[in-house]
Amino acid sequence: MARREPAWRVCARELESSLEEERAAGEREASYLVSPFGARMNRVLIAGSLSPAESIGRDDTSAFWRSRLSDPTGAVAVTAGSFQPRAMAQLRNARETRPALVVGKLHLYRGRDGVGYVSVRAEGVRSISETEEREFLADTIRQTLDRLDLVERIEHRPSTSEEELRADGVPVGWARGAHDALRRYPNVDRGAFRRELAAAVRRVGGEVAAPPSTATVPSTVTVVRAPPPRAAPPVPTAAERAEESVFLDLVDEIAEVSVDGYADLKEVMTRLEAQGVIAGRAESMLSRLEEEGVVEEPIVGKLRRA
């Protein structure tokens, strides 16, 4: 049985700033989003003000809903579809903005301009009181500051061993996240992020913070570096190209008869499986076609030809 990934407690700004992905190699291996501040996340637990959801699904048979969760540091999209029926119902039934707790898996979409957009695919949504929201935020701030301290400790003493960290009670996942943050984001201003957390601290103290602006806010995280050398990707075999052809034909066929012009990802995967393409191979194929710029997923769960 696959080990269930822990849910990291993070704030919205950290999610917005997490632009480095670690894709799974095996069929059942987890993928991760690496944060500049020491988190290596597959699942997250976040709290804040959750807005009423909007339907972005094609019809009732492929329902998909999207909301937005805001905390004093920023905002992040929260989605749920037919694969998460309870979470989808919890999003759909809300009629007004309310404090909420969301647990779910992360999704990173890169547009044609290369800009990354992070969303949380909800597994569960629960309304909470304002007091509970502040308590959760306080715990998130504590953990975030502890992770920042760990990153800076390793940065100043690269020779620090895993044994030393374990002896000091540092979780293994935190140690790996800190090392990955330093390697993947060598030029990030973590001091600026500490200053941004001050707004969250004031919210914990009971101050009423102004809602985050709906305008795009530039992240304090700016990665300035040349891309690392990348090995040439393996050339797909004739059999893989044949499967890609079937995949693309399905995308075109489903998109052509849809109301919104998109192919529903779940329907594509179901029909591929019916033709003998196992889920792991289908996911790898989708990743390869996205990287090659052949297909794109502009809306979570919706595909089209690029």
C-alpha positions as CSV (number, residue, x, y, z in Angstrom):
1,M,0.0,0.0,0.0
2,A,1.3,3.5,-0.9
3,R,2.2,5.7,2.0
4,R,-0.1,8.7,2.5
5,E,1.8,11.9,2.1
6,P,1.7,14.4,5.1
7,A,-0.2,17.6,4.6
8,W,2.1,20.6,5.1
9,R,0.8,23.7,6.9
10,V,1.5,26.6,4.7
11,C,0.3,30.1,3.9
12,A,-1.0,31.3,0.5
13,R,2.1,33.3,-0.3
14,E,4.3,30.3,0.1
15,L,2.1,28.4,-2.3
16,E,2.1,31.3,-4.8
17,S,5.9,31.3,-4.7
18,S,6.5,27.6,-5.2
19,L,7.5,27.2,-8.8
20,E,9.7,24.2,-8.8
21,E,8.2,20.7,-9.4
22,E,9.6,17.3,-8.7
23,R,7.7,14.9,-10.9
24,A,7.3,11.2,-10.0
25,A,9.3,8.6,-11.8
26,G,7.2,5.6,-11.1
27,E,3.5,4.9,-11.7
28,R,2.5,5.1,-8.0
29,E,5.2,7.5,-6.8
30,A,4.1,11.0,-5.5
31,S,5.0,14.2,-7.2
32,Y,6.1,17.3,-5.2
33,L,6.1,21.0,-5.3
34,V,9.2,22.5,-3.8
35,S,8.9,25.8,-1.9
36,P,11.7,28.4,-1.5
37,F,11.0,28.2,2.2
38,G,11.7,24.6,3.0
39,A,8.5,22.7,2.2
40,R,8.5,19.7,-0.2
41,M,4.8,19.3,-0.7
42,N,2.4,16.8,-2.2
43,R,-0.5,17.7,0.1
44,V,-1.2,20.8,2.1
45,L,-3.5,22.0,4.9
46,I,-4.5,25.6,4.6
47,A,-6.9,28.0,6.3
48,G,-8.4,31.3,5.4
49,S,-11.5,33.0,3.9
50,L,-13.1,30.8,1.2
51,S,-15.1,32.5,-1.4
52,P,-18.3,31.1,-3.0
53,A,-17.4,28.6,-5.7
54,E,-18.1,28.9,-9.4
55,S,-18.9,26.0,-11.7
56,I,-16.3,25.5,-14.5
57,G,-17.4,22.0,-15.5
58,R,-18.9,21.1,-18.8
59,D,-22.1,19.5,-17.5
60,D,-23.5,17.6,-14.6
61,T,-21.7,14.4,-15.6
62,S,-18.3,16.2,-15.5
63,A,-18.9,18.7,-12.8
64,F,-15.9,20.9,-11.6
65,W,-16.0,23.7,-9.1
66,R,-13.5,26.4,-8.3
67,S,-13.2,28.7,-5.3
68,R,-10.5,31.0,-3.9
69,L,-9.0,30.9,-0.4
70,S,-7.4,34.1,0.9
71,D,-5.3,34.6,4.0
72,P,-3.3,37.8,5.1
73,T,-0.4,36.8,2.8
74,G,-2.2,36.2,-0.5
75,A,-4.7,33.9,-2.2
76,V,-4.8,30.5,-4.0
77,A,-7.4,28.7,-6.1
78,V,-9.2,25.7,-4.6
79,T,-10.9,23.2,-7.0
80,A,-12.8,20.0,-6.7
81,G,-14.4,17.7,-9.3
82,S,-16.2,14.4,-9.6
83,F,-13.1,12.5,-8.2
84,Q,-13.6,14.4,-4.9
85,P,-17.4,14.3,-4.5
86,R,-17.5,15.3,-0.8
87,A,-15.1,18.3,-1.3
88,M,-17.0,19.3,-4.5
89,A,-20.3,19.3,-2.6
90,Q,-18.8,21.4,0.2
91,L,-17.5,24.0,-2.3
92,R,-20.8,24.0,-4.3
93,N,-23.1,24.4,-1.3
94,A,-21.5,27.5,0.2
95,R,-23.3,30.7,-0.6
96,E,-21.1,33.2,1.1
97,T,-17.4,33.8,2.0
98,R,-16.6,32.1,5.3
99,P,-13.5,31.0,7.3
100,A,-12.6,27.4,6.2
101,L,-10.0,24.7,6.4
102,V,-8.9,23.0,3.2
103,V,-6.8,19.8,2.8
104,G,-5.8,18.7,-0.7
105,K,-3.2,18.0,-3.3
106,L,-1.2,20.6,-5.2
107,H,-1.4,21.2,-8.9
108,L,1.0,23.4,-10.9
109,Y,0.0,24.7,-14.3
110,R,2.4,26.5,-16.6
111,G,1.0,28.8,-19.3
112,R,2.5,29.4,-22.7
113,D,4.3,32.3,-21.2
114,G,6.0,30.0,-18.7
115,V,4.4,31.5,-15.7
116,G,3.4,29.0,-13.0
117,Y,-0.1,28.9,-11.3
118,V,-0.6,26.8,-8.2
119,S,-4.0,25.5,-7.1
120,V,-5.2,23.1,-4.4
121,R,-7.3,20.1,-5.6
122,A,-9.4,19.7,-2.4
123,E,-9.9,16.4,-0.7
124,G,-11.9,18.0,2.2
125,V,-13.3,21.4,3.1
126,R,-14.6,22.4,6.5
127,S,-16.0,25.6,7.8
128,I,-14.4,26.9,11.0
129,S,-14.8,29.8,13.4
130,E,-12.7,33.0,13.2
131,T,-11.0,31.9,16.5
132,E,-10.1,28.5,14.9
133,E,-8.8,30.3,11.8
134,R,-6.5,32.5,13.9
135,E,-5.3,29.5,15.9
136,F,-4.5,27.6,12.8
137,L,-2.7,30.6,11.3
138,A,-0.6,31.0,14.4
139,D,0.5,27.3,14.1
140,T,1.2,27.8,10.4
141,I,3.4,30.8,11.1
142,R,5.3,28.9,13.8
143,Q,6.0,26.0,11.5
144,T,6.9,28.3,8.6
145,L,9.4,30.3,10.7
146,D,10.9,27.1,12.0
147,R,11.4,25.9,8.4
148,L,13.0,29.2,7.5
149,D,15.4,28.9,10.4
150,L,16.3,25.4,9.3
151,V,17.0,26.6,5.7
152,E,19.3,29.4,7.0
153,R,21.0,27.0,9.4
154,I,21.9,24.6,6.6
155,E,22.8,27.5,4.3
156,H,25.3,28.9,6.9
157,R,26.6,25.4,7.8
158,P,26.4,23.2,4.8
159,S,28.3,20.5,6.6
160,T,25.5,19.9,9.0
161,S,24.7,16.1,8.8
162,E,21.4,14.4,8.8
163,E,22.3,12.7,12.1
164,E,22.7,16.1,13.7
165,L,19.4,17.3,12.4
166,R,17.6,14.2,13.6
167,A,19.3,14.5,17.0
168,D,17.8,18.0,17.2
169,G,14.3,16.7,16.4
170,V,14.2,17.9,12.8
171,P,11.8,15.8,10.8
172,V,13.3,14.0,7.8
173,G,10.9,15.6,5.4
174,W,11.9,19.1,6.7
175,A,15.6,18.4,6.2
176,R,15.1,17.3,2.6
177,G,12.8,20.3,1.9
178,A,15.4,22.7,3.3
179,H,18.2,21.1,1.1
180,D,15.9,21.2,-2.0
181,A,15.0,24.9,-1.3
182,L,18.6,25.9,-1.2
183,R,19.4,24.0,-4.4
184,R,16.5,25.0,-6.4
185,Y,16.1,28.7,-5.3
186,P,19.7,29.9,-4.7
187,N,18.9,33.6,-5.1
188,V,15.6,34.0,-3.2
189,D,15.3,36.8,-0.6
190,R,13.9,34.9,2.3
191,G,14.1,38.0,4.5
192,A,11.4,39.6,2.4
193,F,9.1,36.6,3.0
194,R,9.7,36.9,6.8
195,R,8.5,40.6,6.5
196,E,5.4,39.5,4.6
197,L,4.5,37.1,7.4
198,A,4.0,40.2,9.7
199,A,0.5,40.7,8.2
200,A,-0.4,37.2,9.3
201,V,1.0,37.8,12.8
202,R,-1.3,40.9,13.0
203,R,-4.3,38.8,12.0
204,V,-3.5,36.3,14.7
205,G,-3.5,39.2,17.1
206,G,-7.1,40.0,16.1
207,E,-6.6,42.9,13.8
208,V,-9.0,43.0,10.8
209,A,-6.8,42.8,7.7
210,A,-7.8,44.3,4.4
211,P,-8.8,41.5,1.9
212,P,-6.0,40.7,-0.5
213,S,-6.2,42.6,-3.8
214,T,-7.6,40.7,-6.7
215,A,-4.9,42.2,-8.9
216,T,-1.9,40.2,-9.6
217,V,0.7,40.8,-6.9
218,P,4.3,40.2,-7.9
219,S,5.9,37.5,-5.7
220,T,8.9,38.4,-3.6
221,V,10.4,35.2,-5.0
222,T,12.5,35.9,-8.1
223,V,14.6,33.1,-9.3
224,V,17.6,34.6,-11.3
225,R,19.7,31.8,-12.7
226,A,20.5,30.1,-15.9
227,P,18.5,26.9,-16.5
228,P,20.4,23.8,-15.5
229,P,21.7,21.6,-18.3
230,R,19.1,19.0,-19.2
231,A,19.7,15.7,-20.8
232,A,17.9,15.2,-24.1
233,P,14.6,13.4,-23.4
234,P,14.4,9.8,-24.7
235,V,12.9,9.5,-28.1
236,P,9.4,7.9,-27.8
237,T,9.1,4.4,-29.3
238,A,6.7,3.6,-32.2
239,A,4.3,2.1,-29.7
240,E,4.3,5.2,-27.5
241,R,3.7,7.4,-30.6
242,A,0.8,5.2,-31.5
243,E,-0.7,5.7,-28.0
244,E,-0.1,9.4,-28.3
245,S,-2.1,9.4,-31.5
246,V,-5.0,7.7,-29.8
247,F,-4.7,10.2,-26.9
248,L,-4.8,13.2,-29.2
249,D,-7.7,11.8,-31.3
250,L,-9.7,11.4,-28.1
251,V,-8.9,14.9,-26.9
252,D,-10.1,16.3,-30.3
253,E,-13.1,14.1,-30.4
254,I,-14.3,15.0,-26.9
255,A,-13.5,18.7,-27.2
256,E,-15.4,18.9,-30.5
257,V,-18.7,17.9,-29.0
258,S,-18.2,19.7,-25.7
259,V,-20.0,22.9,-24.8
260,D,-16.9,24.8,-23.7
261,G,-14.5,23.4,-26.3
262,Y,-12.3,21.4,-23.8
263,A,-11.8,17.7,-23.4
264,D,-12.6,16.5,-19.9
265,L,-9.4,14.9,-18.4
266,K,-11.4,12.2,-16.6
267,E,-13.3,11.2,-19.7
268,V,-10.1,11.0,-21.7
269,M,-8.4,8.8,-19.1
270,T,-11.4,6.5,-18.8
271,R,-11.6,6.0,-22.5
272,L,-7.8,5.4,-22.8
273,E,-8.0,2.8,-20.1
274,A,-10.8,1.1,-22.0
275,Q,-8.4,0.8,-24.9
276,G,-5.8,-0.8,-22.8
277,V,-3.6,2.2,-21.8
278,I,-3.0,1.9,-18.1
279,A,-3.3,5.0,-15.9
280,G,0.5,5.3,-15.2
281,R,1.3,5.3,-18.9
282,A,-1.4,7.7,-19.7
283,E,-0.2,10.2,-17.0
284,S,3.4,9.9,-18.4
285,M,2.1,10.5,-21.9
286,L,0.1,13.6,-20.8
287,S,3.2,15.0,-19.1
288,R,5.3,14.4,-22.2
289,L,2.8,16.0,-24.5
290,E,2.5,19.0,-22.2
291,E,6.2,19.5,-22.1
292,E,6.4,19.2,-25.9
293,G,3.7,21.9,-26.2
294,V,1.3,19.6,-28.0
295,V,-1.5,19.8,-25.4
296,E,-2.3,22.1,-22.5
297,E,-4.5,22.2,-19.4
298,P,-5.5,25.8,-19.1
299,I,-8.3,24.9,-16.6
300,V,-7.6,22.1,-14.0
301,G,-9.1,18.9,-15.4
302,K,-9.7,20.4,-18.9
303,L,-7.5,19.6,-21.9
304,R,-7.1,21.0,-25.4
305,R,-4.6,21.1,-28.3
306,A,-2.0,23.8,-27.7
